[in-house]
Amino acid sequence: MSTRRDFLTTATLTAAGLALAGCTKGREAAAAAAPRGAAAPARGAMLTRAIPSTGEKVPVIGMGTSGSFEVGAATPEYEALKQVLRTFFEGGGRLIDTSPNYGQAEDVLGALLAEGGYRERCFLATKIAADDLESAKAQWADSLRRLKTDRVELLQVHNLRAWEIQLPYIRELKAQGKTKYTGLTHYREDGHAELARLVRAEKPDFLQVNYSVSSPQAAKSLLPLAQDLGVAVLVNRAFEDGRLFSRAGDRALPGWAADVGASSWAQLFLKFTLSHPAVTAVIPATGKPHRQADNLKGGVGPLLTQAQQSELVAMFA
């Protein structure tokens, strides 16, 4: 979810050259593997998925703010984020995830959404990260102030912190119209079992979890559970905080990458996460406009077959 090296490489040419024979067949196979319930996009349009609890559709490529939005005002990084957001919304993005735990990210995001006039176009998600109810109420009021809004679309318990206090509070806020959806989050494999237990018991509207080609464990039970229970899924750490790009190095993309419309490792990593039918959206973070544009392409075109997913997992195991 952090910044990455620029791997928008000439690997596209290599991949295209390797994909001569059977190209059409490969595209058909990948398209057939697209999860049921995914909206069929127009040519070049981003895929959307329905939130199970309401049927509301959201674009599959969202945006995180950890690290990338923790910048000072009147800095080059802040100015770059203006173009990052412009690229995101003009490219069909809508869902942005943040947290009061991400330094000044809520302040920066709120200011930029207001400045760009983007708030009504944004599916805004933030979190409660507090140990008691009094602290949660103060934190929530502060989040609204920092985000320059009177409600959010999704309010989540951050990493299950004091969930038995915070989830009922979030449900109260939902009843008041302050949020439309409830959620629970975690970002490590050692939290999956508890997250699964609570999803079964509490049935939130959303869960958020780490899932990537090098950390595919969520697909074993947590993602199928969410699918069975009708819980939407946001995926964090699809790039393993940028480490996947270091591991990819300058190796060429797989020969079938062109068949699924991928021209970068970022797009393949994102398409991998989206190829699981339980996943509603993935939320990579970046402070670079050109990387934002590249990320958005991960939500366009065919997804991966099971064989292609398995190949990527084997490559980065």
Summary of the structure (lengths in Angstrom):
residues: 317
radius of gyration: 18.9
end to end distance: 18.8
largest distance: 63.5
contacts: 1111
relative contact order: 0.19
helix: 46%
strand: 14%
